[in-house]
Amino acid sequence: MSKMKDYMMDIEEFCDGYYYRGLGLKDFTIDEVVEDAGMHFKTDIAKTYARQYIMENQIVFHLDQGNE
């Protein structure tokens, strides 16, 4: 269980990085961040959890699904 929790926290940190590194979230859609998470972690589980984390927490995205 501990490894799964660590994995989930790694995905959360990855998503948070788009905000905290000042990458300008208006330059990225939620779908792009989710796809990047999938490529980085090389699993569909990462994509699913990244989308869930972003949508539930509305962490970094002050925007809706698209760019403005």
C-alpha positions in Angstrom: 0.0 0.0 0.0 2.8 2.3 0.8 4.2 2.0 -2.7 0.9 2.9 -4.2 0.5 6.0 -2.0 4.0 7.1 -3.0 3.1 6.6 -6.7 0.0 8.7 -6.3 1.9 11.4 -4.5 4.4 11.4 -7.3 1.6 12.0 -9.8 0.2 14.8 -7.7 3.6 16.4 -7.5 3.9 16.1 -11.3 0.6 17.9 -11.8 1.4 20.5 -9.2 4.6 21.2 -11.0 2.8 22.9 -13.9 1.7 25.5 -11.5 4.6 25.8 -9.1 7.3 25.9 -11.8 5.5 28.9 -13.4 4.8 27.1 -16.7 1.8 29.3 -17.3 -1.3 27.1 -17.1 -3.1 29.0 -19.7 -0.6 27.5 -22.1 -1.8 23.9 -21.2 -5.1 22.2 -21.2 -6.0 19.6 -18.6 -5.9 17.0 -21.4 -2.3 18.0 -22.2 -1.2 17.7 -18.5 -3.0 14.3 -18.3 -1.2 13.0 -21.4 2.1 14.3 -20.1 1.5 12.4 -16.9 0.8 9.3 -18.9 4.0 9.6 -20.9 6.1 10.4 -17.9 4.8 7.5 -15.8 4.2 5.2 -18.7 0.8 4.0 -17.5 -2.9 4.6 -18.1 -3.4 4.5 -14.3 -1.3 7.7 -14.1 -3.5 9.4 -16.7 -6.6 8.4 -14.8 -5.3 9.5 -11.5 -3.9 12.8 -12.8 -7.3 13.7 -14.3 -9.1 12.8 -11.1 -6.6 14.8 -9.0 -6.8 17.9 -11.2 -10.6 17.8 -11.4 -11.2 17.1 -7.7 -8.8 19.7 -6.4 -8.8 22.3 -9.1 -5.3 22.8 -8.0 -3.5 24.6 -10.6 -6.1 25.3 -13.2 -7.9 28.6 -12.9 -9.4 27.8 -16.2 -12.0 25.5 -17.6 -11.2 22.6 -20.0 -9.7 24.9 -22.7 -7.3 27.7 -23.2 -8.5 31.3 -23.1 
